[in-house]
Amino acid sequence: MTPPELNTTRLLLRGWTPEDHAPFAAICGDPAVMRYIGNGATRTTDQAAANITSFQTQWAERGFGLFAVQSKETGDLIGFTGFSRPDFLPEVLPAVEIGWRFSRPSWGQGYASEAAAAALAFGTDRLGLTDIVSITQRGNSASARIMQKLGMVFDRRTIDPTCEREVEVYRLPQTYGGIGPL
């Protein structure tokens, strides 16, 4: 499957392009952005490019994946949102994870909530996904707030075995009926 384009008021969620490599590498090279991801290590340009290739493969193989998120105002890539399989945390499988990562200059403007809400609606309404979680490292209150805005509820606290950091798992209730105002 090729990712569809989803439009929100301020954002375009779309498939990945070669032009996304440099801005995505900059996002993944920012220590503040990567602080709560895995062991907190930044990514090299080659690692970021490999991530994009993996995102494209996931769309082709699974019919879902991570969207590139572009600002309509500037045309710049500002991050990603969408779905992945949280293989790093087997205890939540077969759930699908909704996640996001945004550039530091885009923080605090509601972009992650706006993009994730569009992706979540796509996943539930068009793909029929029902078992959806979101995972954040303990202390990442900004991501936890987004999860709550999306209507997700705290499910459990556990340890990410890949980095031995404590994570919180939020889950979309099975009675999910759409996203309220963000």
Secondary structure, 3 states (H helix, E strand, C coil): CCCCCEECCCEEEECCCHHHHHHHHHHHCCHHHHCCCCCCCCCCHHHHHHHHHHHHHHHHHHCCCEEEEEECCCCCEEEEEEEECCCCCHHHCCCEEEEEEECHHHCCCCHHHHHHHHHHHHHHHHCCCCCEEEEEECCCHHHHHHHHHCCCEEEEEEEECCCCEEEEEEECCCCCCCCCCC
